[in-house]
Amino acid sequence: MTQTSILLWFRRDLRLADQAAVLAAASSGAPVIPVYVLDDETPRHRKLGAASRWWLDGSLRALSKALEARGSRLILRRGASPQVLAELAAEVGARTIHALHHYEPWWRNAEKALVKEGLNLHLHHGNFLLPPGTVKTGGGTNFRIYTPFWRASQQLLPPPLPSAAPDRLAVPAAWPDSDRLSDWCLLPTKPDWAAGFRAEWTPGEAGALARLDAFTPHRASAYNDRRNYPSEEGTSRLSPHLALGEISPAQVWHAVEGCGAGVEQFRAELGWRDYGQNIIAEFPDYGARPAKPAFDAFPWREDAQDLAAWQQGRTGYPIVDAGMRQLWQTGWIHNRVRMIVASFLIKHLLLDWRVGEQWFWDTLVDADYAQNVVNWQWSAGSGVDANQFARIMAPLTQSPKFDAGDYIRRYVPELSALGEEEIHDPTPIMRRRCNYPMPIVGHVEARQRALAAYATIKAG
């Protein structure tokens, strides 16, 4: 008797190693039909941004090749995930779907819809160090502040050792039809804004492992000391690979074991990623509204010209402009500079944090709903765990403090001839010679305006 096929549903978990859904499907002995659904239709679903779509194209190509090396193939479909998967299951006679847990509100809605369709949906853990909801306070409630959350998390770690990818996957007697990836038009055409992406990144599981190898052991050991210096290669640059699930956090955790003093701070960043998932699991609409209700009344400005200057890296603040141009050219920003540019948008320009969050969603190759919205609400002071609004980053102080001169020279080339004394804040004469703009707002003026705006909601 022919064994019934099962579906293996990939989402933001595009790897074969240390992937519990892959292992469960492989070990079932049943024919496995791997499938990825490009879902722009599920209610409340956030469509992937342009940069993430570029990355997705490369990641799916890499996953497809990895499956083919194991005698299998990847089926591509497009549409609302519950409907597409239910139709595919009926087409091939499948009743079971294996997948990893995801906690974005649209994926939780899709999972509920699949269960209503009568399908056996088996969800597995593995995209985080600890599944959201695992770490509780002494009173059995969720942590809302990161520091005690991470302290409690460490009592439940390390995660299990990573598992290897299966050697083979059983295949069906006949394969269902698949879309062609090229027909999805995930890549830019004209203008080709992704040239810098291709020079910087290699999407896919192999690219993730190569990036991890480059980080360990030396850069990992120096992480705590060098991670804040944008002119240096002091971070792992694993965030896009983690965002698409091309590598598991358990793989990263164990790979840095024994790499020296910087490892604990680096692991704490993995913990922040877990923390973000816990927040969106508890507050699904965290990307739409501030966690602190007082911020509903914040007097945000609307200024298209200031927003465009920020987006294009033409604010007149070299460290801010370098960060925004790095984002446009490479799809990524150094972590310290992310905080600087976010603070600038929110507090210097008084533009709504949601505007910045949406821009990051569209332009970051590591765009991740939880990380994006939690980080932006932290910067705005409106999150459940947040920086105080009154703490306003001074770009002209941050830039020399973290030796950003070479970083600025790379991404703001019109200033490349300036020395260390001038590069962080060129004089008006230097700006004219370099065709570089004056600051669109003065720091002291911006600070006073921001504090005055904040006072209105404190008084209310």
C-alpha positions as CSV (number, residue, x, y, z in Angstrom):
1,M,0.0,0.0,0.0
2,T,1.3,3.4,-0.9
3,Q,2.1,5.5,2.1
4,T,0.4,8.9,2.4
5,S,2.6,11.9,1.7
6,I,3.2,14.6,4.3
7,L,3.8,18.3,3.8
8,L,6.9,20.0,5.2
9,W,6.1,23.7,5.4
10,F,9.0,26.2,5.3
11,R,8.6,29.8,6.4
12,R,11.4,31.8,8.2
13,D,13.3,28.6,8.8
14,L,15.1,28.0,5.5
15,R,17.6,25.3,6.6
16,L,17.9,21.6,6.8
17,A,20.3,21.2,9.8
18,D,19.0,21.6,13.3
19,Q,15.5,22.0,11.9
20,A,13.1,19.9,14.0
21,A,10.3,19.9,11.4
22,V,12.7,18.6,8.7
23,L,13.9,15.8,11.1
24,A,10.4,14.8,12.1
25,A,9.2,14.6,8.5
26,A,12.3,12.6,7.5
27,S,12.0,10.2,10.4
28,S,8.3,9.5,9.6
29,G,9.3,7.4,6.7
30,A,6.5,8.9,4.7
31,P,7.0,10.7,1.3
32,V,7.8,14.3,2.1
33,I,6.7,17.2,0.0
34,P,8.7,20.4,1.1
35,V,6.8,23.6,0.3
36,Y,7.3,27.3,0.6
37,V,4.3,29.6,0.2
38,L,4.9,33.3,-0.7
39,D,2.1,34.7,1.3
40,D,1.1,38.3,0.7
41,E,-2.6,37.6,1.3
42,T,-3.2,36.2,4.8
43,P,-5.2,38.7,6.9
44,R,-2.9,41.0,8.9
45,H,0.1,39.6,7.1
46,R,3.0,41.9,6.6
47,K,4.3,41.5,3.1
48,L,8.1,41.0,3.0
49,G,10.0,44.2,2.3
50,A,12.0,44.7,-0.9
51,A,15.3,43.9,0.8
52,S,13.9,40.7,2.4
53,R,12.5,39.6,-0.9
54,W,15.9,40.0,-2.5
55,W,17.4,37.8,0.3
56,L,14.5,35.3,0.0
57,D,15.2,34.7,-3.6
58,G,18.8,33.6,-2.8
59,S,17.8,31.6,0.2
60,L,15.1,29.6,-1.6
61,R,17.6,28.8,-4.4
62,A,20.0,27.6,-1.8
63,L,17.4,25.5,0.0
64,S,16.2,24.0,-3.3
65,K,19.7,22.9,-4.2
66,A,20.2,21.4,-0.7
67,L,16.9,19.4,-1.0
68,E,17.8,18.2,-4.5
69,A,21.1,16.9,-3.1
70,R,19.0,14.7,-0.9
71,G,16.8,13.5,-3.7
72,S,14.0,15.8,-2.9
73,R,12.7,19.2,-4.3
74,L,11.1,22.4,-3.1
75,I,7.5,23.1,-4.2
76,L,6.7,26.8,-4.5
77,R,3.2,28.2,-4.3
78,R,1.8,31.6,-3.9
79,G,-1.3,32.9,-2.0
80,A,-2.9,32.8,1.4
81,S,-1.0,30.0,3.3
82,P,-4.0,28.2,4.8
83,Q,-5.9,28.1,1.5
84,V,-2.8,27.1,-0.5
85,L,-1.7,24.4,1.9
86,A,-5.2,23.0,2.2
87,E,-5.5,22.8,-1.6
88,L,-2.0,21.2,-1.9
89,A,-2.8,18.7,0.8
90,A,-6.0,17.7,-1.0
91,E,-4.2,17.5,-4.3
92,V,-1.6,15.0,-3.0
93,G,-3.8,13.3,-0.4
94,A,-1.8,14.6,2.6
95,R,-3.4,15.1,6.0
96,T,-0.3,16.0,8.0
97,I,1.9,19.1,7.9
98,H,5.2,19.5,9.8
99,A,6.5,23.1,10.5
100,L,8.3,25.1,13.0
101,H,6.5,27.4,15.4
102,H,6.3,31.1,14.5
103,Y,4.9,33.9,16.6
104,E,4.2,36.8,14.3
105,P,0.4,37.4,14.5
106,W,-0.2,36.5,10.9
107,W,1.5,33.1,11.2
108,R,-0.5,32.3,14.3
109,N,-3.7,33.2,12.4
110,A,-2.6,31.0,9.5
111,E,-1.8,28.1,11.9
112,K,-5.3,28.3,13.5
113,A,-6.9,28.4,10.0
114,L,-5.1,25.2,9.0
115,V,-6.3,23.4,12.1
116,K,-9.9,24.5,11.2
117,E,-9.3,22.9,7.8
118,G,-9.0,19.6,9.5
119,L,-5.3,19.1,8.8
120,N,-2.9,17.6,11.4
121,L,-0.5,20.5,12.0
122,H,2.6,19.4,13.9
123,L,4.5,22.4,15.1
124,H,8.1,22.0,16.4
125,H,10.4,24.3,18.3
126,G,13.9,25.4,17.2
127,N,14.0,28.9,15.9
128,F,14.9,30.4,19.3
129,L,17.0,29.4,22.3
130,L,13.9,28.8,24.4
131,P,10.3,28.8,23.1
132,P,8.3,31.9,24.0
133,G,6.4,31.4,27.2
134,T,9.0,29.1,28.7
135,V,10.6,31.7,30.9
136,K,8.3,32.9,33.7
137,T,8.5,35.0,36.8
138,G,8.2,33.5,40.2
139,G,4.5,34.4,40.0
140,G,4.1,32.5,36.8
141,T,3.7,35.6,34.6
142,N,5.7,36.7,31.6
143,F,8.8,38.9,32.0
144,R,8.4,42.3,30.4
145,I,11.9,43.6,31.3
146,Y,14.8,42.1,29.4
147,T,17.5,41.9,32.2
148,P,15.5,39.7,34.6
149,F,14.2,37.8,31.6
150,W,17.7,37.0,30.4
151,R,18.9,36.2,34.0
152,A,16.1,33.6,34.3
153,S,16.6,32.3,30.8
154,Q,20.2,31.4,31.6
155,Q,19.0,29.0,34.2
156,L,17.4,27.0,31.5
157,L,20.3,27.1,29.0
158,P,22.3,25.9,27.1
159,P,20.0,24.7,24.4
160,P,20.3,21.1,23.1
161,L,23.2,20.3,20.8
162,P,22.4,21.0,17.2
163,S,21.2,18.0,15.0
164,A,22.6,17.3,11.6
165,A,20.5,17.5,8.4
166,P,19.0,14.2,7.2
167,D,20.9,12.4,4.4
168,R,17.7,11.7,2.4
169,L,14.1,12.5,2.3
170,A,11.5,10.0,1.0
171,V,9.9,11.3,-2.1
172,P,6.3,10.9,-3.5
173,A,5.6,8.8,-6.5
174,A,4.6,12.0,-8.4
175,W,5.5,15.6,-7.6
176,P,2.8,18.3,-7.6
177,D,3.3,21.4,-9.8
178,S,5.5,24.2,-8.6
179,D,5.7,27.9,-9.4
180,R,9.0,29.0,-11.0
181,L,10.9,31.2,-8.6
182,S,11.8,33.7,-11.3
183,D,8.1,34.3,-11.9
184,W,7.8,35.7,-8.4
185,C,10.0,38.7,-9.4
186,L,11.6,39.0,-6.0
187,L,14.7,40.7,-7.5
188,P,14.9,44.3,-8.5
189,T,15.1,45.1,-12.2
190,K,15.6,48.8,-13.0
191,P,17.2,50.4,-11.1
192,D,19.2,47.5,-9.8
193,W,19.5,48.7,-6.2
194,A,20.9,45.4,-5.0
195,A,24.4,45.5,-6.4
196,G,25.8,46.3,-3.0
197,F,23.8,43.5,-1.5
198,R,25.4,40.9,-3.8
199,A,28.9,42.2,-2.9
200,E,28.1,41.9,0.8
201,W,26.0,38.8,1.4
202,T,25.6,35.2,0.5
203,P,22.0,34.1,1.3
204,G,21.4,30.5,2.3
205,E,22.5,27.9,4.9
206,A,26.0,27.6,3.5
207,G,26.4,31.3,3.6
208,A,25.3,31.4,7.2
209,L,27.8,28.8,8.3
210,A,30.6,30.6,6.4
211,R,29.6,33.8,8.3
212,L,29.7,31.9,11.6
213,D,33.1,30.5,10.8
214,A,34.4,34.0,10.0
215,F,33.2,35.2,13.4
216,T,34.7,32.4,15.5
217,P,36.9,32.4,17.4
218,H,38.8,35.7,17.2
219,R,36.0,38.2,16.5
220,A,33.7,36.4,18.9
221,S,36.3,36.7,21.7
222,A,36.6,40.5,21.1
223,Y,32.9,41.1,20.6
224,N,32.3,42.8,23.9
225,D,35.1,45.3,23.3
226,R,34.7,46.0,19.6
227,R,30.9,45.6,18.8
228,N,30.2,49.3,19.2
229,Y,32.8,50.5,16.7
230,P,31.3,50.8,13.2
231,S,34.6,51.2,11.4
232,E,35.6,47.7,12.5
233,E,34.3,44.3,11.6
234,G,33.4,43.7,15.3
235,T,30.0,42.1,15.0
236,S,28.9,38.7,13.6
237,R,26.6,39.9,10.8
238,L,24.6,36.8,11.4
239,S,21.3,38.7,11.8
240,P,20.0,38.2,8.2
241,H,20.7,34.5,8.4
242,L,18.9,34.2,11.7
243,A,16.0,36.3,10.5
244,L,15.3,33.8,7.6
245,G,16.2,30.8,9.8
246,E,19.2,29.7,7.7
247,I,21.0,28.9,10.9
248,S,19.6,28.1,14.3
249,P,20.4,30.1,17.5
250,A,21.5,26.7,19.1
251,Q,24.1,26.3,16.3
252,V,25.4,29.8,17.0
253,W,25.4,29.3,20.8
254,H,27.4,26.1,20.7
255,A,29.8,27.4,18.0
256,V,31.0,30.3,20.2
257,E,31.6,28.0,23.2
258,G,35.1,28.6,24.5
259,C,35.7,31.7,22.3
260,G,36.7,34.0,25.1
261,A,35.5,36.9,27.1
262,G,33.2,38.4,24.5
263,V,31.0,35.4,24.3
264,E,28.6,36.1,27.1
265,Q,27.7,39.5,25.7
266,F,27.2,38.0,22.3
267,R,24.9,35.3,23.8
268,A,23.0,38.0,25.5
269,E,22.2,39.4,22.1
270,L,20.7,36.0,21.2
271,G,18.7,36.4,24.4
272,W,17.4,39.8,23.2
273,R,16.1,38.0,20.1
274,D,14.3,35.6,22.3
275,Y,12.9,38.5,24.4
276,G,11.5,40.1,21.3
277,Q,9.5,36.9,20.4
278,N,8.1,36.8,23.9
279,I,6.9,40.4,23.6
280,I,5.1,39.9,20.2
281,A,3.6,36.6,21.5
282,E,2.0,38.6,24.4
283,F,1.4,41.8,22.4
284,P,0.7,40.8,18.7
285,D,0.0,44.4,17.6
286,Y,3.3,45.8,19.1
287,G,4.2,47.1,15.7
288,A,1.0,49.2,15.4
289,R,0.6,50.9,18.8
290,P,2.9,52.0,21.7
291,A,3.0,49.8,24.7
292,K,2.7,52.8,27.0
293,P,-0.7,54.4,26.3
294,A,0.5,57.9,27.1
295,F,2.4,57.8,23.8
296,D,-0.9,57.7,21.9
297,A,-1.1,61.4,22.5
298,F,2.5,62.2,21.5
299,P,2.6,65.3,19.2
300,W,4.6,63.7,16.3
301,R,5.5,65.9,13.4
302,E,4.7,65.2,9.8
303,D,7.5,66.5,7.6
304,A,8.1,64.7,4.3
305,Q,11.2,66.8,3.6
306,D,12.9,65.8,6.9
307,L,11.9,62.2,6.4
308,A,13.4,62.1,3.0
309,A,16.6,63.6,4.3
310,W,16.9,60.9,6.9
311,Q,16.1,58.1,4.4
312,Q,18.6,59.4,1.9
313,G,21.4,60.1,4.4
314,R,21.3,63.9,3.8
315,T,20.7,65.1,7.4
316,G,24.0,66.9,7.7
317,Y,25.1,64.6,10.6
318,P,27.9,62.4,9.2
319,I,27.3,59.4,11.5
320,V,23.6,59.4,10.8
321,D,24.1,59.8,7.0
322,A,26.7,57.1,6.9
323,G,24.3,54.7,8.6
324,M,21.4,55.5,6.3
325,R,23.6,55.1,3.3
326,Q,25.0,51.9,4.5
327,L,21.4,50.7,4.9
328,W,20.5,51.6,1.3
329,Q,23.7,50.2,-0.2
330,T,24.0,46.9,1.8
331,G,20.6,46.3,3.4
332,W,22.2,46.4,6.9
333,I,23.3,48.9,9.5
334,H,25.9,48.5,12.3
335,N,24.0,48.0,15.6
336,R,25.4,51.1,17.4
337,V,24.5,53.2,14.4
338,R,21.0,51.7,14.3
339,M,20.4,53.2,17.7
340,I,21.8,56.6,16.6
341,V,19.7,56.9,13.5
342,A,16.6,55.7,15.3
343,S,17.1,58.2,18.1
344,F,17.7,60.9,15.5
345,L,14.4,60.3,13.6
346,I,12.4,60.1,16.8
347,K,13.9,62.8,19.0
348,H,15.8,65.2,16.7
349,L,13.1,65.1,14.0
350,L,10.1,64.2,16.1
351,L,8.8,61.8,13.5
352,D,6.7,58.8,14.5
353,W,8.8,55.7,15.3
354,R,6.4,53.7,13.2
355,V,7.6,55.6,10.1
356,G,11.1,54.5,10.8
357,E,10.1,51.0,11.6
358,Q,8.3,50.7,8.3
359,W,11.4,52.0,6.4
360,F,13.6,49.5,8.2
361,W,11.1,46.7,7.4
362,D,11.4,47.5,3.7
363,T,15.2,48.1,3.5
364,L,16.8,45.7,6.0
365,V,17.8,42.3,4.8
366,D,17.5,41.2,8.4
367,A,14.0,42.6,8.8
368,D,12.3,40.7,11.6
369,Y,9.0,41.8,13.0
370,A,9.8,41.2,16.7
371,Q,13.3,42.7,16.5
372,N,12.2,45.6,14.5
373,V,9.2,46.7,16.5
374,V,10.8,46.0,19.9
375,N,13.9,47.9,19.0
376,W,12.0,50.9,17.7
377,Q,9.7,51.1,20.7
378,W,12.8,50.8,22.9
379,S,14.3,53.8,21.1
380,A,11.1,55.8,21.3
381,G,10.7,55.2,25.1
382,S,7.2,53.7,24.4
383,G,8.0,50.0,24.9
384,V,7.4,47.8,27.9
385,D,11.1,47.8,28.3
386,A,12.5,51.0,26.8
387,N,15.2,53.7,26.9
388,Q,13.9,56.8,28.6
389,F,12.7,59.3,26.1
390,A,14.7,62.0,27.8
391,R,17.9,60.2,27.0
392,I,18.6,61.7,23.6
393,M,21.7,60.4,21.7
394,A,24.0,63.2,20.5
395,P,25.3,62.1,17.1
396,L,28.2,64.5,17.2
397,T,29.4,62.9,20.5
398,Q,28.7,59.3,19.6
399,S,30.7,59.6,16.3
400,P,34.1,60.4,17.8
401,K,33.4,58.3,20.9
402,F,33.2,55.2,18.8
403,D,35.8,56.1,16.2
404,A,33.4,56.3,13.3
405,G,35.8,58.3,11.0
406,D,36.6,55.5,8.6
407,Y,33.0,54.4,8.6
408,I,31.9,57.9,7.5
409,R,34.6,58.0,4.9
410,R,33.3,54.8,3.4
411,Y,29.6,55.7,3.2
412,V,29.8,59.5,2.9
413,P,32.6,59.6,0.3
414,E,32.3,63.4,-0.2
415,L,33.9,63.7,3.3
416,S,36.6,61.1,2.7
417,A,39.4,63.6,2.6
418,L,38.7,65.1,6.0
419,G,40.9,64.3,9.0
420,E,39.8,63.0,12.4
421,E,39.2,66.5,13.8
422,E,36.8,67.5,11.0
423,I,35.1,64.3,9.8
424,H,32.5,64.0,12.6
425,D,31.2,67.6,12.3
426,P,32.7,69.5,9.3
427,T,32.7,73.3,9.5
428,P,30.4,75.3,7.2
429,I,33.3,76.0,4.9
430,M,34.2,72.3,4.6
431,R,30.6,71.4,4.0
432,R,30.4,73.8,1.1
433,R,33.7,72.5,-0.4
434,C,32.5,68.9,0.0
435,N,29.0,69.6,-1.2
436,Y,27.7,68.3,2.0
437,P,24.6,69.8,3.7
438,M,24.3,71.8,6.9
439,P,22.5,70.0,9.7
440,I,18.7,70.0,9.1
441,V,18.2,70.8,12.8
442,G,20.6,71.8,15.5
443,H,21.2,69.4,18.3
444,V,20.4,71.8,21.2
445,E,17.3,73.0,19.4
446,A,16.2,69.5,18.7
447,R,16.7,68.4,22.2
448,Q,14.7,71.3,23.6
449,R,11.9,70.6,21.1
450,A,11.8,66.9,22.0
451,L,11.7,67.4,25.7
452,A,8.9,70.0,25.3
453,A,6.9,67.5,23.3
454,Y,7.5,64.8,25.8
455,A,6.4,67.1,28.6
456,T,3.0,67.4,27.0
457,I,2.2,63.7,27.4
458,K,3.8,63.6,30.9
459,A,1.5,66.4,32.0
460,G,-1.5,64.7,30.4
